[in-house]
């Protein structure tokens, strides 16, 4: 029984072993997380196109679900800027302005995202946490940040009717800038000022809480709502009921791609956060279990009137900074959010929309990571270009299509790295043991009459042609070699196409009077080929490059019968 619980509910196992000494730190962390989750949940709910209470619903029961099923002690789930932007981009065109349809489609999207995550966990696709490279993820989040900031300009200026594509909405707003509503703009500027000052003077206190509370107080005392400043209005009190999610077959075809993109992006960003804090605090997380936990949390959100959620880095950081030690911190945060829904919804009615816009702008700005982009530029300009392309894809095509752009870029990057592995010709460098690349060491010299060829990657169908061309080119120089030695240590895998390529190259070189041998992975290759009954015409495999060079540089008779330096040779059986 314990084994089953540990496999499926690692968080619950941790909670069953709860220590009283963790109660104080976890309670403080939970209250700190709730202080951030409440204003952020309301703001992100606005971003996703929902009423404010929906953001709080999405910050409540999903936390409980992850605390039971997740493996990270500190990760906090909830509404996230990227997921909210994707939800709005995917659902709004299908709902066509119908609020009921919007809510129903969003619930379907969250449920489909959860199902995809759970299936991915069963298929052990936790490796997808490494799928989106750092440059692509940075570029994607930078694009989301730009989209969020531009999308809030209408709210903070009070200019209505600036919807549509972000470029069109921004251009329309600039054309109509004279229609700015001064009281609304002043409220937004005041919220910005409060957040900037609070961030400096009270860095440990959630600035968004002060900004929204101050703006609500201004509306209440100064009657700004009567002056045309839009507010959230009445927020229903109480916990969400159970929602029976109905799947609309006509909408599934449109929602599944968005759900798949949400699953990939939310899981990838969630694992970046959870791994960072797990490393900091000295424990490990399980990607496959967390994939399932994310799926369960999304399904729970769908059934409790919420929307798709992800790992929340700011709330996780708050939990860590407040001393949170276990999954119980998320439970205390959920309890605090639930109490706020029951007792504190009255004051939310006075929160101006402009203040929420200011909170979202600050959240968007915090997502922009130019520092990392500069580091990527210095390290590899091609990777930096990919990051910028990911940003442009999100900004120009929207968040949903931006995920597709990010995935395509990730695939192209993978193909570029694996289809054209680095090829090196090796030689000796005086004073340095072993063999080294001739291109990186000017003083390196190749052994007389030999070409030592290193292929830094697996030899498989999509790079076998590159291997053949590079090897024959290396063996076809003016100084015709007597033998070619392939360094097999970097060749981590070989498929059938790779084997046939080895066979073809061996025959071509033999026709030229050039012998071809391998070096390294001797036992592995012998066993691998024996299992498959395949060997490229007796290709000899030496244990090391040194053995191969020595054998081919001296008369063959001197090495015959050598127990440690002789080759492993297998005759062809196919």
MIGUGU-801061 format. One record per residue (C-alpha): z, x, y; residue number from 1. Coordinates in Angstrom, 1 decimal. Each point is the difference from the previous one (the first is absolute). Example, Ala and Ser with C-alpha at 12.3 -4.5 7.8 and 13.67 -1.06 7.14 Angstrom:
BEGIN
Z	X	Y	seq
7.8	12.3	-4.5	1
-0.7	1.4	3.4	2
***
This chain:
BEGIN
Z	X	Y	seq
0.0	0.0	0.0	1
0.9	2.8	2.4	2
-3.3	1.7	-0.8	3
-1.9	-3.2	0.9	4
1.9	-0.4	3.2	5
-0.6	3.6	1.0	6
-3.7	-0.3	-0.7	7
-0.6	-3.3	1.9	8
2.8	-0.2	2.5	9
1.1	3.5	1.0	10
1.6	-1.3	3.2	11
2.1	-2.6	-1.9	12
1.3	2.8	-2.3	13
1.0	2.0	3.0	14
1.8	-3.1	1.6	15
1.9	-0.6	-3.3	16
1.4	3.5	0.3	17
1.0	-0.5	3.6	18
2.8	2.1	1.4	19
2.5	-1.3	2.5	20
-0.3	3.2	2.0	21
-3.6	-0.9	0.9	22
0.9	-3.4	1.5	23
0.8	1.1	3.5	24
-3.1	2.1	0.5	25
-2.3	-2.6	-1.6	26
1.5	-2.8	2.1	27
-0.6	2.0	3.3	28
-3.5	0.9	-1.1	29
-0.8	-3.6	-0.9	30
1.1	-1.3	3.4	31
-2.0	2.8	1.7	32
-3.1	-0.9	-2.0	33
0.4	-3.7	0.9	34
0.3	0.9	3.7	35
-3.4	1.5	-0.2	36
-1.5	-2.4	-2.6	37
0.7	-3.2	2.1	38
-2.0	1.0	3.2	39
-2.6	1.9	-1.9	40
-0.5	-2.9	-2.5	41
-0.5	-2.4	2.8	42
-2.4	2.3	1.8	43
-2.1	0.7	-3.1	44
0.0	-3.7	-0.8	45
-1.7	-0.6	3.3	46
-2.4	2.8	-0.8	47
-0.9	-1.6	-3.4	48
-0.5	-3.4	1.7	49
3.2	-1.8	-1.1	50
3.0	-1.7	1.6	51
3.0	2.4	0.5	52
2.1	-1.4	-2.9	53
-2.7	0.9	-2.5	54
0.5	3.7	0.9	55
3.7	-0.4	-0.7	56
-0.7	-1.8	-3.4	57
-2.1	3.0	-0.9	58
2.9	2.3	0.9	59
2.5	-1.8	-2.2	60
-0.7	-0.6	-3.7	61
-2.6	2.8	-0.5	62
2.9	2.4	0.8	63
2.0	-1.5	-2.8	64
-2.9	0.2	-2.4	65
-0.5	3.7	0.7	66
3.7	0.7	-0.2	67
-0.1	-1.3	-3.6	68
-3.4	1.3	-1.2	69
-0.6	3.1	2.1	70
0.9	3.6	-0.8	71
0.7	1.3	3.6	72
3.6	-0.2	1.1	73
-0.9	-0.3	3.7	74
-3.5	-1.5	0.4	75
0.0	-3.2	2.1	76
-2.9	-2.5	-0.4	77
-1.2	-2.4	2.6	78
-2.8	-0.8	2.4	79
-2.1	3.0	0.9	80
-2.5	0.6	2.8	81
-2.9	0.9	-2.4	82
0.5	-2.9	-2.4	83
0.4	-2.5	2.9	84
-3.2	1.2	1.5	85
-1.8	-0.3	-3.3	86
1.4	-3.5	-0.5	87
-1.2	-1.2	3.3	88
-3.4	1.6	-0.5	89
-0.4	-1.6	-3.5	90
1.5	-3.4	0.5	91
-1.0	-1.0	3.5	92
-3.7	-0.4	-0.7	93
0.7	-2.2	-3.1	94
2.6	-2.2	1.7	95
-2.3	-0.8	3.0	96
3.0	-0.8	2.3	97
1.7	-2.4	-2.5	98
3.7	1.1	0.0	99
0.7	-1.7	-3.4	100
-3.0	1.7	-1.6	101
1.1	3.3	1.6	102
3.4	-0.2	-1.6	103
-1.4	-1.1	-3.4	104
-2.6	2.8	-0.1	105
2.6	2.6	1.1	106
2.3	-1.1	-2.9	107
-3.0	0.3	-2.4	108
-0.7	3.5	1.4	109
3.6	1.1	-0.5	110
0.1	-1.3	-3.5	111
-3.4	1.6	-0.9	112
1.2	3.3	1.4	113
3.2	-0.3	-2.1	114
-2.0	-0.7	-3.2	115
-2.3	3.0	0.7	116
3.0	2.2	0.5	117
1.7	-1.1	-3.2	118
-3.2	0.4	-2.0	119
-0.5	3.5	1.5	120
3.6	0.8	-1.2	121
-0.8	-1.1	-3.5	122
-3.1	2.2	0.0	123
2.1	2.9	1.3	124
-2.0	0.3	3.2	125
2.9	1.5	1.9	126
-2.2	3.0	0.5	127
-1.7	-2.0	2.7	128
2.8	1.1	2.2	129
-1.9	3.2	0.3	130
-3.4	-1.7	0.4	131
-0.2	-0.2	3.8	132
0.2	3.5	1.3	133
2.2	0.9	3.0	134
-3.0	0.2	2.4	135
-1.3	-3.4	-1.1	136
3.4	-1.7	0.2	137
0.6	1.5	3.5	138
-3.4	-1.1	1.1	139
0.5	-3.5	-1.4	140
3.4	-0.4	1.7	141
-1.4	1.4	3.3	142
-2.7	-2.7	-0.1	143
2.6	-2.7	-0.7	144
2.1	1.3	2.9	145
-3.0	-0.2	2.4	146
-0.8	-3.5	-1.2	147
3.6	-1.2	0.4	148
0.3	1.4	3.5	149
-3.3	-1.4	1.2	150
0.8	-3.3	-1.6	151
3.2	-0.4	2.0	152
-1.5	0.4	3.5	153
-0.7	-3.7	0.3	154
3.7	-0.8	-0.7	155
1.5	2.5	2.5	156
-2.4	-1.0	2.8	157
0.2	-3.8	-0.7	158
-3.8	-0.3	-0.2	159
-0.8	-2.5	-2.7	160
-3.2	-0.5	-2.1	161
-0.6	3.7	-0.7	162
-0.3	-0.3	-3.7	163
-2.8	1.2	-2.3	164
-1.0	3.6	-0.8	165
2.3	2.5	1.6	166
-2.9	1.5	2.1	167
-1.2	-3.4	1.2	168
3.6	-1.1	0.8	169
0.7	3.2	1.9	170
-3.2	-0.2	2.0	171
0.7	-3.6	0.8	172
3.5	0.8	1.1	173
-1.3	2.8	2.3	174
-2.5	-2.3	1.5	175
2.7	-2.7	0.7	176
2.7	2.5	1.0	177
0.4	-2.0	3.3	178
1.4	-2.9	-2.0	179
3.1	2.0	-0.9	180
3.1	-2.1	0.2	181
2.5	2.1	2.0	182
3.3	-1.4	-1.4	183
-1.3	0.6	-3.6	184
-1.1	3.5	0.9	185
3.4	0.7	1.6	186
1.8	-1.2	-3.1	187
-2.1	2.3	-2.2	188
0.6	3.0	2.4	189
3.7	-0.8	-0.1	190
0.0	0.0	-3.8	191
-1.9	3.4	0.0	192
2.6	1.4	2.4	193
2.9	-1.1	-2.0	194
-1.4	1.5	-3.2	195
-0.9	3.3	1.6	196
3.5	0.3	1.7	197
1.8	-1.2	-3.2	198
-2.0	2.4	-2.1	199
1.4	2.9	2.1	200
3.5	-1.1	0.7	201
0.7	-1.9	-3.3	202
-2.2	1.6	-2.6	203
2.0	-1.4	-2.9	204
-0.2	-3.6	1.3	205
-3.1	-2.1	-0.7	206
-1.7	-0.2	3.4	207
-2.1	-3.0	-0.9	208
3.2	-2.1	-0.3	209
1.1	0.9	3.5	210
-3.5	-0.7	1.4	211
-0.3	-3.4	-1.6	212
3.6	-1.0	0.9	213
-0.5	1.2	3.6	214
-3.3	-1.9	0.3	215
1.5	-3.2	-1.5	216
2.9	0.3	2.4	217
-2.4	0.3	2.9	218
-1.9	-3.0	-1.1	219
3.2	-2.0	-0.4	220
1.6	1.0	3.4	221
-3.1	0.1	2.1	222
-1.9	-2.9	-1.5	223
-3.0	2.1	-0.6	224
-1.3	-2.5	-2.6	225
-0.4	-2.5	2.9	226
-2.1	2.7	1.8	227
-2.5	0.1	-2.8	228
1.5	2.8	-2.2	229
-0.7	-1.0	-3.6	230
2.9	0.1	-2.4	231
0.4	-0.3	-3.8	232
1.4	-3.5	0.3	233
2.2	-1.7	-2.5	234
0.6	2.0	-3.2	235
1.2	-2.1	-3.0	236
3.3	1.0	-1.4	237
0.8	0.4	-3.7	238
-1.3	2.0	-3.0	239
-3.5	-0.6	-1.3	240
-0.5	-2.3	-2.9	241
-2.1	0.6	-3.1	242
-3.8	-0.3	0.6	243
-2.3	-0.9	-2.9	244
-3.0	2.3	0.7	245
-3.3	-1.7	-0.8	246
-2.9	2.2	-0.7	247
-3.2	-1.2	1.6	248
-2.9	1.2	-2.3	249
-2.4	-0.1	2.9	250
2.1	2.5	2.0	251
0.9	2.3	-2.8	252
-3.3	1.9	0.2	253
0.6	0.7	3.6	254
3.7	0.8	-0.4	255
-0.1	2.3	-3.0	256
-1.6	3.0	1.7	257
2.5	-0.3	2.9	258
2.8	-0.3	-2.6	259
-1.2	3.1	-1.7	260
-0.2	1.9	3.2	261
3.5	-1.2	1.0	262
1.3	1.2	-3.4	263
-1.5	3.4	0.4	264
1.0	0.6	3.7	265
3.5	-1.5	-0.2	266
0.8	1.9	-3.3	267
-1.3	3.3	1.3	268
1.9	-0.2	3.3	269
3.1	-1.3	-1.8	270
0.0	2.9	-2.4	271
-0.4	2.5	2.9	272
3.1	-1.4	1.5	273
2.0	-0.4	-3.2	274
-0.9	3.5	-1.3	275
0.9	1.6	3.4	276
3.6	-1.5	0.0	277
0.4	0.6	-3.8	278
-0.8	3.6	0.5	279
2.4	0.2	3.0	280
2.8	-1.5	-2.0	281
-0.6	1.8	-3.3	282
-1.3	-2.7	-2.4	283
-3.2	-1.1	-1.5	284
-2.0	-3.3	0.2	285
-2.3	-1.5	-2.6	286
-3.4	-1.0	1.5	287
-0.9	-2.3	-2.9	288
3.3	-1.9	0.2	289
-0.3	-0.2	3.8	290
-3.5	-1.4	-0.3	291
1.4	-2.8	-2.1	292
2.9	-0.4	2.5	293
-2.4	-0.3	2.9	294
-1.9	-2.6	-2.0	295
3.1	-2.1	-0.7	296
1.1	0.3	3.6	297
-3.4	-1.3	1.2	298
0.1	-2.9	-2.5	299
3.5	-0.9	1.1	300
-1.1	0.1	3.6	301
-2.9	-2.4	-0.8	302
2.3	-2.4	-1.8	303
2.5	0.0	3.0	304
-2.4	-0.8	2.8	305
-0.6	3.7	0.9	306
-3.0	2.3	0.1	307
-1.0	3.3	-1.6	308
2.4	2.8	0.7	309
0.3	3.8	-0.6	310
2.4	2.8	0.4	311
1.4	0.3	3.5	312
0.4	3.6	1.1	313
2.0	-0.8	3.2	314
2.4	-2.2	-1.8	315
0.3	2.5	-2.9	316
0.7	2.7	2.5	317
2.7	-2.2	1.7	318
1.6	-0.5	-3.4	319
0.1	3.7	-0.7	320
1.3	0.9	3.5	321
2.8	-2.6	-0.3	322
1.1	1.6	-3.3	323
-1.5	-2.5	-2.5	324
0.5	1.3	-3.6	325
-1.1	-2.7	-2.4	326
-2.1	-3.1	-0.5	327
3.0	-2.0	1.3	328
-0.9	0.9	3.6	329
-3.2	-2.1	-0.3	330
2.1	-2.9	-1.4	331
2.3	0.2	3.0	332
-3.0	0.1	2.3	333
-1.4	-3.1	-1.7	334
3.4	-1.8	0.4	335
0.0	0.8	3.7	336
-3.5	-1.3	0.5	337
0.9	-3.2	-1.9	338
3.1	-0.5	2.2	339
-2.3	0.5	3.1	340
-2.3	-2.7	-1.3	341
2.9	-2.4	-0.4	342
1.9	0.7	3.2	343
-2.0	1.9	2.5	344
-3.4	-1.7	0.3	345
1.0	-1.9	3.2	346
-0.3	3.1	2.3	347
-3.3	0.9	-1.5	348
-1.6	-2.9	1.7	349
0.3	1.8	3.4	350
-1.6	3.2	-1.2	351
-3.2	0.4	2.1	352
-3.3	0.8	-1.8	353
-0.6	2.8	2.4	354
3.1	1.8	-1.2	355
-1.3	-0.3	-3.6	356
-3.3	1.4	1.2	357
1.9	3.0	1.6	358
1.9	0.5	-3.3	359
-3.3	0.1	-1.9	360
-1.6	2.3	2.4	361
2.9	2.4	-0.4	362
-0.2	-0.4	-3.8	363
-3.7	0.7	0.2	364
0.4	3.1	2.2	365
2.6	1.3	-2.5	366
-2.6	-0.2	-2.8	367
-2.4	2.3	1.9	368
0.3	3.4	-1.6	369
-2.0	2.5	2.2	370
2.3	2.9	-1.0	371
-1.0	-0.3	-3.7	372
-3.6	-0.5	1.0	373
0.0	3.2	2.0	374
1.5	1.9	-3.0	375
-2.7	-1.5	-2.2	376
-2.6	1.1	2.5	377
1.3	3.6	-0.1	378
0.1	0.0	-3.8	379
-3.3	-1.6	-0.8	380
-2.4	-1.6	2.5	381
-1.8	-1.9	-2.7	382
3.3	-1.7	-1.0	383
0.7	-0.7	3.7	384
-3.5	-1.6	0.3	385
0.8	-2.2	-3.0	386
3.3	-1.0	1.6	387
-1.8	-1.0	3.3	388
-2.6	-1.9	-2.0	389
2.8	-2.0	-1.7	390
1.4	-0.8	3.5	391
-3.4	-1.1	1.3	392
-0.6	-2.1	-3.1	393
3.2	-2.0	0.6	394
-0.6	-0.4	3.8	395
-3.7	-1.0	-0.3	396
0.0	-2.0	-3.3	397
3.5	-1.4	-0.1	398
3.0	0.7	-2.2	399
-1.3	-1.6	-3.2	400
-3.4	1.8	0.2	401
1.9	3.1	1.2	402
1.8	0.2	-3.4	403
-3.4	0.0	-1.7	404
-1.1	2.8	2.4	405
3.2	2.0	-0.9	406
-0.6	-0.5	-3.8	407
-3.7	1.0	0.3	408
1.0	3.1	2.0	409
2.7	0.8	-2.6	410
-2.7	-0.3	-2.8	411
-2.5	2.2	1.9	412
2.7	2.6	0.6	413
0.9	0.0	-3.6	414
-3.7	0.4	-1.0	415
-0.5	2.7	2.5	416
3.0	2.0	-1.3	417
-0.8	-0.5	-3.7	418
-3.8	-0.1	-0.1	419
-0.3	3.3	1.8	420
2.9	2.2	-1.0	421
0.2	3.4	1.5	422
-1.9	2.7	-1.9	423
1.0	3.6	0.1	424
-1.2	3.3	-1.5	425
2.9	2.3	-0.9	426
0.5	3.7	0.0	427
2.6	2.7	0.2	428
1.9	1.1	3.2	429
1.5	3.4	0.0	430
3.8	-0.1	0.0	431
0.1	-3.7	-1.0	432
0.4	-1.1	-3.6	433
-2.3	-2.7	-1.5	434
-3.3	-1.2	1.3	435
-0.7	-1.4	3.5	436
-2.8	-1.8	1.9	437
-2.7	2.3	1.3	438
-0.5	-2.2	3.0	439
3.7	0.3	1.2	440
0.4	3.7	-0.7	441
-2.6	2.3	1.6	442
1.2	2.9	-2.2	443
-0.3	-1.9	-3.2	444
-2.6	1.2	-2.6	445
-1.4	-1.8	-3.0	446
0.3	1.7	-3.4	447
-3.3	1.8	-0.7	448
-2.5	-2.3	-1.8	449
2.4	-3.0	0.0	450
0.2	-3.2	2.0	451
3.5	-1.6	0.0	452
-0.6	-3.6	1.0	453
2.8	-2.3	1.1	454
-0.5	-3.8	0.3	455
3.0	-1.5	1.7	456
0.0	-3.5	-1.5	457
-0.6	-2.1	-3.1	458
-3.5	0.2	-1.5	459
-1.0	-3.6	-0.2	460
-3.1	-2.2	0.5	461
0.0	-0.2	3.8	462
0.2	3.8	0.5	463
-1.7	1.4	-3.1	464
-3.3	0.5	1.9	465
1.8	1.9	2.7	466
1.7	2.2	-2.6	467
-3.4	0.7	-1.7	468
-1.8	0.8	3.2	469
2.8	2.3	1.3	470
0.5	1.9	-3.2	471
-3.8	0.6	-0.6	472
-0.3	1.1	3.7	473
2.9	2.4	-0.5	474
-1.6	1.5	-3.2	475
-3.4	0.2	1.6	476
0.5	2.7	2.6	477
-2.0	3.1	0.4	478
2.4	2.0	-2.1	479
-0.4	-1.9	-3.3	480
3.4	-0.2	-1.8	481
0.5	0.6	-3.7	482
2.6	-2.7	-0.2	483
1.6	-2.9	1.9	484
3.7	-0.7	-0.4	485
1.2	-3.5	0.9	486
3.6	-0.2	1.2	487
1.2	-3.1	-1.9	488
3.5	-0.2	1.5	489
-1.1	-2.2	3.0	490
-2.2	-2.2	-2.2	491
2.7	-2.6	-0.7	492
-2.3	-2.4	-1.9	493
-3.4	-0.2	-1.6	494
-1.9	-3.2	-0.9	495
-3.0	-0.4	-2.3	496
-2.4	0.7	2.9	497
1.9	3.1	0.8	498
-0.3	1.2	-3.7	499
-3.8	-0.6	0.0	500
-0.3	1.9	3.3	501
1.9	2.9	-1.6	502
-2.4	-0.1	-2.9	503
-3.1	-0.1	2.2	504
1.2	2.8	2.2	505
0.9	2.2	-3.0	506
-3.5	-0.5	-1.4	507
-1.7	0.8	3.4	508
2.0	3.2	0.4	509
-0.5	1.0	-3.6	510
-3.8	-0.3	0.6	511
0.4	2.4	2.9	512
1.9	2.4	-2.1	513
3.4	-0.8	1.6	514
3.1	-0.7	-2.1	515
2.4	-2.7	1.2	516
3.7	-0.2	-1.0	517
3.1	-1.7	1.2	518
3.5	1.3	0.9	519
3.3	-1.9	0.0	520
1.2	-3.2	-1.7	521
-1.1	1.5	-3.3	522
2.3	-2.1	-2.2	523
-0.6	-3.1	2.0	524
-3.8	0.3	-0.2	525
0.1	0.8	-3.7	526
2.1	-3.0	-0.8	527
-1.9	-2.2	2.4	528
-3.4	0.8	-1.5	529
1.3	0.0	-3.6	530
1.2	-3.6	0.5	531
-3.5	-1.0	1.3	532
-2.0	2.2	-2.3	533
-2.0	1.4	2.9	534
-0.5	3.6	1.3	535
-2.9	1.2	2.1	536
-1.7	2.4	-2.5	537
2.9	2.2	-0.8	538
1.4	0.5	3.6	539
2.6	2.7	-0.3	540
3.3	-0.6	1.8	541
2.3	3.0	0.8	542
3.6	-0.5	0.8	543
-0.2	1.5	3.5	544
-2.5	1.4	2.5	545
1.3	3.5	-0.6	546
-0.7	-0.3	-3.8	547
-3.4	-1.4	0.7	548
-1.0	2.8	2.5	549
1.4	2.7	-2.4	550
-1.9	-1.4	-3.0	551
-3.3	-0.3	1.9	552
0.3	3.3	1.7	553
0.6	2.0	-3.2	554
-1.9	0.2	-3.3	555
0.6	-3.2	-2.0	556
1.1	2.0	-3.0	557
3.1	1.3	1.8	558
1.3	-3.6	0.4	559
-0.9	-1.3	-3.4	560
3.1	-1.4	-1.8	561
2.2	0.5	3.1	562
2.8	-2.5	-0.5	563
0.8	-0.5	3.6	564
-3.2	0.7	1.8	565
-2.7	-1.5	-2.2	566
-1.8	-3.2	0.9	567
0.3	-3.4	-1.7	568
-3.4	-1.0	-1.1	569
-1.1	-3.3	-1.5	570
-3.4	-0.7	-1.3	571
-1.9	-3.0	1.2	572
0.3	-3.1	-2.1	573
-2.1	-2.3	2.2	574
***
